[in-house]
Amino acid sequence: MLFLSRVRICCTLALLWAAACAPSGTPVPQPTTAAPDATRVVVFCSIALQAPEAWQATLYADDVRGVDCVPPDRGDVFSLGFSHAGWWLQLDVPRRALTVGTPHAFDGDAALLALDCWDWDGSVTVDADDDARWAVRLDARCRADAGKALVGSFSGARESLPASTN
């Protein structure tokens, strides 16, 4: 009888220990690099950053917790919004001032607000800006604090594209 009591106590303690050591909370979903299984695939936002963080991801929807990518629409301004890991950026370049594929300095036309910095040295290059897709590269350093940098690229599709049938 004493043996069975000790076994019950040991089992109860083992269960309590296992429950206490198990991870708690809900894990944050991570962006995927594999396209969803569908007949039509849209890359909502593809991110490749070197600074302020080294991070790459491909989003197929605007539903990944902790990541916000607001792609440019077809208005008068090429405007990109993005946030991740506690920092954010807002990029605006009037379309009348940009030439696709040509670096554009941060001047009176192109504006970048990120990392609590308003004035940037460097450039932004819009590599694609048509009805089907968009793409932009940033290489910028904060004028007041060169330790703050924004280096990377963003891209995506504006409409559904047929998935590969290979």
Secondary structure, DSSP 8 states (H G I E B T S, - for coil): -HHHHHHHHHHHHHHHHHHHHS--S-------SS--SSSEE---EEEEEEESS-EEEEESSS--TTEEEE---SSSEEEEEEEETTEEEEEEEEGGG--TTS-EESSSS-EEEETTB--EEEEEEEEEESSSEEEEEEEEEESS-TT-EEEEEEEEESS-EE----
